[in-house]
C-alpha cells in the first residue's frame, strides 16, 4: 500500500517538475521586451526568477527523494519475498566427459548410430 502511494506521488511530482521547468522564462526574454514587447511581470521585477528557481529546486528534491524511496522499497520487497539470485555458474563439461544431458557413446544403439562408408564399400554403393 505504501509503495502504491509513493508511485502516485512520484508521478505527480514528475509532472509538476516538468510544468515548472516549462513555465520558466528563457534568458533572452528581456531583449524582446526592450524592443517593444510587453513585460508581463506577475511577481514584480525580480520576483519570478527567485520564486520559480526555488519552486524548481523543491520539486527536484522531492523527485529525488521519491526515487530513492521507490528504489529502497523495491529492494527490500524482493528480499522479503524470498527471491534469491544465483551467484554460481553451472558446471562446465568438457567434450570428452559425460555431462548431465549427454548420453555416453556406449549406450547409443547400433541402429541409430550413424554409418560411415569405408573406402572398400564406397565404390560399391552406387552399383
Residue, then its C-alpha position, 0 to 999 in steps of 0.5 A: x500500500x505504501x509503495x502504491x502511494x509513493x508511485x502516485x506521488x512520484x508521478x505527480x511530482x514528475x509532472x509538476x517538475x516538468x510544468x515548472x521547468x516549462x513555465x520558466x522564462x528563457x534568458x533572452x526574454x528581456x531583449x524582446x521586451x526592450x524592443x517593444x514587447x510587453x513585460x508581463x511581470x506577475x511577481x514584480x521585477x525580480x520576483x519570478x526568477x527567485x520564486x520559480x528557481x526555488x519552486x524548481x529546486x523543491x520539486x527536484x528534491x522531492x523527485x529525488x527523494x521519491x526515487x530513492x524511496x521507490x528504489x529502497x522499497x523495491x529492494x527490500x520487497x524482493x528480499x522479503x519475498x524470498x527471491x534469491x539470485x544465483x551467484x554460481x555458474x553451472x558446471x562446465x563439461x568438457x567434450x570428452x566427459x559425460x555431462x548431465x544431458x549427454x548420453x555416453x557413446x556406449x549406450x547409443x544403439x547400433x541402429x541409430x548410430x550413424x554409418x560411415x562408408x569405408x573406402x572398400x564399400x564406397x565404390x560399391x554403393x552406387x552399383 
